[in-house]
Amino acid sequence: MSATLPHGTGPDPEPGPLDLRLVPPALAAWATAALTLDAPTDRTVWIVAVSLLGGIVLLGASRAGPEPPGPPGRRSAWARASLAAVLLCVAASATSAGLQGADVRRGPVPELARRSAIVTADIELTGDPWLSRPRVRGDHTAPAAVLIRAKVRRVEESDGRSTRTRAPVLVVVDGGVPGPERSSGPRSEQETPEIPEVPDRVRGAAGDGSASAAGGSGAPSDGVAASVEDSGASEKAAAPAGGSRARAGQAGWLRLLPSTRLRVGGRLAPALVGGDRTAAVLRVRGLPGARVLAGPSGPQRWAGRLRDGLRAATDGLPGDARALLPGLVVGDTARITPELDDAFKATDLTHTLAVSGSNLTVLLALLIGPPGLARLTERRGLAPRLGLSLRATALFAGALTLGFVLVCRPDPSVLRAAVCGAIALLALATGRRRSLVPALATAVLLLVLYDPWLARGYGFLLSVLATGALLVLAPGWSEGLRRRGVPPRLAEALGAAAAAQAVCAPVVAVLSARVSLVAVPCNLLAEAAVAPATVLGFAALATAPVAMPLAELLAWGASWPTRWIAGVARAGAGLPGAGVDWPGTWPGALLLAAVTVAVVLAGRRLVRHPWWCGLFGALLLLALVRPAPLTRVVTGWPPPGWRYAMCDVGQGDATVLAAGAGAGVVVDAGPDPAAVDRCLRQLGISRVPLLVLTHFHADHVAGLPGVLRGREVAAIETTGFEEPRQEAEFVRREAAGRHIPVTRAVAGEERRTGPLSWRVLWPPADTGPPTAAGPPPGTGPLAGPGVLAGPGPLVGPAPPPPNGPVAAPEFDGPNDASVALLVRTGGLRLLLLGDLEPPDQQALLRSPEAAGMAGVDVLKVAHHGSAYQDPELIRLVAPRVALISCGTGNPYGHPAPSTVAALRAGGALVLRTDRDGALAVGGAGGADRAVRVTRDGASD
């Protein structure tokens, strides 16, 4: 279809210098809002008065009389007008920030929070509930809590005094608190509480541990939730988690929609992050039970049904597509597993999962035309094919934007995304950079005046930086690539990705303390799939309420590009050199910015020399792939001939026994999947004949997904003492999902694989109450002692499985049931004690196994070197080398000075991961042969 140019849409004149006149006022307003949100009132008043007076004086001076003719006069008038604009914007921003900051601090709620008062409050939800990510604290996992942004409308103290207010709070609901009940009594249809059926996002989040690391949709980016988790660690650890009641209660909270009104009882506490948009933290108590006073508004109900329809349409999709598609479309990340979320973080693709301007850009581009046809955008796309006039197109685009904001939740982050997305679309579609930079500055100014809290948000900063990079840097970089023969579309995509990454990387480094080396190629590869996935996903969302089969078909079509995006993230994160650690501070950000500028300047010279470009490209590829032989030569890690390695995983245990080329028996997985995965990659471990989990404390098993990531694991062996229950269920669930058999270790079992052989010393299997027999290994409760389901590389005799119920040892706690191993490899003898406590160490001394433990080469000290050690066992073992796995600055004082002193008194070389990093043991062992220990490139 041909189209004629409407009046006034001719070609743009040759672009000149960027119009930066509105940039100083916008930046001044931004900085003022960030500084005055929690400033004293008198200081804010002075800032407003001085700025307002100065701005008025400058404006009056510029109008007092004519300026001298010529350029100097015009420059003087322009300078006074610009400074006046800056001062007036400072005054306006300080006024807005001061009023909104004071509004948060006023009323009874902050004072009650300082007294930790127990109150009954009527609250109105201002955002969607989301689950916090469970965190490993010591040897337990703090269960996930439901977090909700809300406003307190009325607060009643314990003495009966009631006050109306409007204080914003962060509501924290622990796992054991039942969901809210409906209020009794007649109400109008608008006020009738509507609690829909629990959608899949709730079942997945509350039931299978798949809550996103970033929280669910609407999670704040300001760190308040993390601080709340820290403040309530002990309370959360004691809260029931994993039980059916806890999951049902969380489901009842998670399905609430914004604008719902509740009456809850709880304890108020001060917000731990100063200057946050939170007057207090309200921790909800179980009694009295929460009640729904009024259901969500009509628009929120409509938006909630659309989102639920999208989730229902994606139910039958494969795992990654089922998790990602709601995130790509409306920012619903509740189904995304921590493993997949970590992959998106490692590749800097998390912006695709948040509600961002790119979502709206794709939709508006579909309506008004493709980018690159700047002069014809008003008459391209679907609008002319639908017969829409220019005015109708503008109205339809406005309605589409309004619907986008409502469905994706009308909080400030979505409003910011809509504004920045519209500006980015204009930049792509019109190429009028001179007018779009002032448009971006105007958007920043208006958004900061409307919501001063954005001035302190990392999300807002990243959005503005990325949009500014697209307007200022990307066009020039793309043009430079085109001049050197790069195809136009590829040059445009590469210039945009590189510009956004260069500008945003310092801020991302502050947040993650890491710099991604694969961000640009991964964003390029994923970008082609974002648009079709978004368009088909929104089509599925729109059709689900009226035609679910069609919505499912559209969702199936969207699953293909969605799986491509997930594959790109996983492949990029799987590269050994996907990222490098970087100081997560603002000085570190400045250093990275300087390095980026140096790289860009050097790159402009290098592009003139193809051979140098090829050389540096090859070096970058080697840095990403990090082939094991080259890495060993450059870093000295892992050392050649290593037999045993202790990974640095923080406060926890994860060790590896070499079992041949690319193979290793892993003993424990540590608390962090990323840390143990990184360690195994550095060691070159791709096959795990056996994974031994000595007991079920979180600091030994929570990293299990990291061991399973991209590796062939033949079997898992654990203790028979299945406590803590939720961690044992987690291990079984992870193993069953990958069809890995799970067996139970018992004393007397002997195995060997490759150069390794070992004997299980503990726990015994002949005491304790019986546990019910269950399904086959890998699909249910743990199998009997020594039973290895299915073929595997492990050989050797094993005790026959008992008939009927399996007996489990009777212990006081999980540490007592730790699996202890005596290992022989290449002449070395190693004793791995798990977390055995002194009574069990003494029992080992009295057992027939005691003679075999005398004079070992290497001891993995029990329980991270705690003070609870049996001195007689240390004297008997008399190790040459004692290795302790513990975290830097851990609150338990591990390792205890008394334990270190006792080991050294016996002649042992004591090394610890908190000071020495990862450790690797080699050598031949024996009475007269050396034991070599390597510390990340240094030998002892």
Disulfide bonds with the S-S distance in Angstrom:
Cys647-Cys679 2.01
